[in-house]
Amino acid sequence: MEEEMEEEKMQNGKNKSFLIKLLKVACIAVVFGLVSGVVFSGVIRSASIDSIKAASAEIIEENNDEDTTGPLDSTSVSTATTVSDVSDIVDNVMPSIVAVSNVSYVDYISFFGQVQRKESEAVGSGIIINQDEEYIYIVTNNHVVEGAETITITFCDDQAVPATVKGTDSSADLAVVAVKCSDINEDTLNNIKVASIGDSTTLKTGESAVVIGNALGYGQSVTTGVISATSREVRFQNDAGNVMTNTLIQTDAAVNPGNSGGALLNSNGQVIGIVSAKFSDTAVEGMGYAIPISTAQTIIDEIINRQLVSDEDASYFGISGVDINETMSSNYDICAGVYVLKVSNGSAADKANIKPDDIVTKFNGKTVTSMEEITEILRYLPAGTKVSVTVAKASDNYKEKELEVTLTNRNK
């Protein structure tokens, strides 16, 4: 008798174990839609879809929580699987999207031959990407802030505050601008958020995509589409006349002037790309491009973390030169870079045997085509730093040679 009771208990235990497994399979089927409404219909009726969604959202939220050292929360992550209605994504993400406007001055020759200066204003978009106790950091495109005399950031509640360029990477068309927390009123600090970041390396062609940005400078607008290609090599010419080739994400979500620096989002409302350029041609429609966030993140972190060198430790390279962009390079059949006009005696360039008529093509591992780019790099390198400089030597028929250069002190 005892053996029969024991056998019955074991059988009940097996039945319970099987039932639990069956319920797990049914719940998974409900969430992912892998079975029809006929199979496990009794289980489906008893399961609460809302409860499952709420639990899923809670798990995703817990997985995405990160410690922050600043005053802002991160944007929420949506549980949507399609983008037929993106209102929840927009509600979650909009607090992390900003409008960027810059004022620059352009010199031109008047009808009477006089040099005149005209104020020029440009608009773009940006994404709140990071923060610390003192600053809110916003990523945008380099071409949005290039040459700016003043930069203004407008947040989602329309508060406008001044910003400064933290750093740029012209070859990647990326820039980070910083806004002092002390310049932002308390209500705005409570409204804005740091964007949640996705993984652009896992994207698949055909996935849903959302673009948010300051299109045409009218204010933030939303467009939807799909990921058209995940690794598209795109050549475009920047404002300096240099031709760049970058590997970008392609989308058919509408991208217009002013969207530059805005967000390309997945269906969870996570940033997967930074809108960079639109292919312009009268015969082409629906081809927008974005810098993959997984590529951009390393550059962004490096820009945020690097520190300006003090005047006392400021470094000096020691050349004056002429910019040779890609267009000039093609027209005159010479290397793109910085054409050396003069080398200061005793400077780092002089000690490295760099001569007038040489062309500097790379500085500290980065391709350069302007004196401004070299100056920007030097701002973060103290005197005494050893850098790699690639020079096309005039004495060797402009064959490129890599040199190790020790930067001298600007004040000595």
Order of alpha helices (4+ residues) and beta strands (2+ residues): alpha-alpha-alpha-beta-alpha-beta-beta-beta-alpha-beta-beta-beta-alpha-beta-beta-beta-beta-beta-beta-beta-alpha-beta-beta-alpha-beta-alpha-beta-beta-alpha-beta-beta-beta
